[in-house]
């Protein structure tokens, strides 16, 4: 289940998340949402 949450992300982290998102789009040759990228990165870190 997904939950809508608003967070403030600093510019340097946003750049890293978007870079990860870009890599995943190329890897999967498909769309890859910003939210999915954030969730993936949070799962790896926690």
N, CA, C and O of each residue as an XYZ file, in Angstrom:
184
protein
N       0.845     -1.177      0.000
C       0.000      0.000      0.000
C       0.889      1.238      0.000
O       1.876      1.311      0.732
N       0.531      2.187     -0.815
C       1.294      3.425     -0.890
C       0.646      4.502     -0.046
O      -0.568      4.516      0.162
N       1.472      5.389      0.429
C       1.002      6.503      1.242
C       1.622      7.776      0.687
O       2.827      7.827      0.441
N       0.811      8.797      0.491
C       1.305     10.070     -0.032
C       1.936     10.850      1.114
O       1.303     11.099      2.140
N       3.209     11.235      0.916
C       3.962     11.970      1.922
C       4.688     13.121      1.231
O       5.217     12.955      0.132
N       4.713     14.272      1.868
C       5.442     15.415      1.328
C       6.732     15.581      2.111
O       6.713     15.660      3.339
N       7.848     15.633      1.407
C       9.145     15.843      2.053
C       9.915     16.911      1.280
O       9.692     17.112      0.086
N      10.802     17.575      1.961
C      11.690     18.549      1.328
C      13.026     17.845      1.102
O      13.627     17.328      2.044
N      13.485     17.827     -0.137
C      14.739     17.163     -0.483
C      15.725     18.217     -0.959
O      15.406     19.044     -1.815
N      16.908     18.178     -0.404
C      17.927     19.144     -0.787
C      18.363     18.902     -2.219
O      18.270     17.788     -2.735
N      18.845     19.973     -2.858
C      19.197     19.923     -4.281
C      20.212     18.831     -4.616
O      20.078     18.159     -5.638
N      21.217     18.650     -3.773
C      22.239     17.643     -4.072
C      21.656     16.231     -4.043
O      22.047     15.381     -4.844
N      20.725     15.979     -3.125
C      20.088     14.658     -3.066
C      19.136     14.458     -4.239
O      19.040     13.360     -4.788
N      18.445     15.505     -4.614
C      17.545     15.429     -5.765
C      18.321     15.049     -7.022
O      17.855     14.245     -7.829
N      19.500     15.628     -7.180
C      20.342     15.311     -8.338
C      20.723     13.833     -8.346
O      20.680     13.176     -9.386
N      21.098     13.316     -7.165
C      21.489     11.911     -7.063
C      20.312     10.988     -7.329
O      20.467      9.955     -7.980
N      19.132     11.354     -6.828
C      17.936     10.535     -7.058
C      17.596     10.527     -8.538
O      17.286      9.476     -9.098
N      17.650     11.683     -9.174
C      17.334     11.774    -10.607
C      18.366     11.022    -11.450
O      18.026     10.444    -12.482
N      19.616     11.031    -11.011
C      20.653     10.266    -11.714
C      20.354      8.763    -11.609
O      20.448      8.039    -12.601
N      19.999      8.305    -10.422
C      19.626      6.901    -10.218
C      18.409      6.556    -11.081
O      18.375      5.507    -11.724
N      17.409      7.448    -11.088
C      16.208      7.235    -11.891
C      16.572      7.100    -13.367
O      16.047      6.232    -14.064
N      17.460      7.948    -13.834
C      17.900      7.910    -15.229
C      18.582      6.581    -15.563
O      18.328      5.997    -16.616
N      19.443      6.109    -14.667
C      20.112      4.821    -14.880
C      19.101      3.680    -14.951
O      19.235      2.777    -15.777
N      18.096      3.724    -14.089
C      17.099      2.657    -14.073
C      16.223      2.695    -15.320
O      15.824      1.646    -15.826
N      15.919      3.882    -15.818
C      15.146      4.002    -17.057
C      15.917      3.355    -18.205
O      15.344      2.619    -19.008
N      17.219      3.631    -18.278
C      18.039      3.044    -19.338
C      18.164      1.532    -19.166
O      18.096      0.781    -20.139
N      18.346      1.094    -17.925
C      18.522     -0.337    -17.648
C      17.259     -1.127    -18.001
O      17.330     -2.185    -18.627
N      16.103     -0.596    -17.590
C      14.851     -1.314    -17.807
C      14.217     -0.980    -19.159
O      13.256     -1.624    -19.579
N      14.765      0.033    -19.832
C      14.224      0.469    -21.115
C      12.729      0.736    -21.015
O      11.952      0.364    -21.894
N      12.344      1.397    -19.910
C      10.945      1.668    -19.625
C      10.860      2.861    -18.678
O      11.882      3.401    -18.255
N       9.651      3.262    -18.354
C       9.484      4.363    -17.408
C       9.872      3.917    -16.002
O       9.774      2.738    -15.660
N      10.312      4.873    -15.203
C      10.727      4.591    -13.824
C      10.463      5.862    -13.034
O      11.183      6.849    -13.185
N       9.446      5.845    -12.202
C       9.010      7.067    -11.530
C      10.004      7.542    -10.470
O      10.792      6.770     -9.924
N       9.933      8.824    -10.209
C      10.752      9.437     -9.158
C      10.425      8.779     -7.815
O      11.323      8.491     -7.023
N       9.150      8.547     -7.571
C       8.732      7.911     -6.316
C       9.331      6.517     -6.165
O       9.770      6.135     -5.080
N       9.346      5.765     -7.253
C       9.928      4.419     -7.204
C      11.424      4.495     -6.912
O      11.957      3.681     -6.158
N      12.096      5.472     -7.511
C      13.524      5.661     -7.259
C      13.773      5.986     -5.790
O      14.684      5.433     -5.174
N      12.963      6.882     -5.230
C      13.106      7.246     -3.811
C      12.872      6.019     -2.937
O      13.640      5.769     -2.008
N      11.827      5.253     -3.221
C      11.539      4.052     -2.436
C      12.675      3.039     -2.515
O      13.061      2.466     -1.496
N      13.208      2.813     -3.698
C      14.318      1.876     -3.861
C      15.528      2.304     -3.035
O      16.131      1.497     -2.327
N      15.867      3.578     -3.137
C      17.034      4.083     -2.419
C      16.834      4.051     -0.900
O      17.771      3.759     -0.158
N      15.631      4.347     -0.444
C      15.341      4.261      0.990
C      15.437      2.814      1.485
O      15.961      2.558      2.570
N      14.936      1.884      0.697
C      15.013      0.463      1.090
C      16.465      0.005      1.215
O      16.805     -0.762      2.115
N      17.311      0.475      0.314
C      18.719      0.101      0.380
C      19.398      0.700      1.620
O      20.305      0.093      2.191
N      18.960      1.871      2.022
C      19.618      2.580      3.126
C      19.106      2.144      4.505
O      19.811      2.289      5.503
N      17.894      1.617      4.558
C      17.319      1.275      5.872
C      17.397     -0.224      6.099
O      16.967     -0.713      7.144
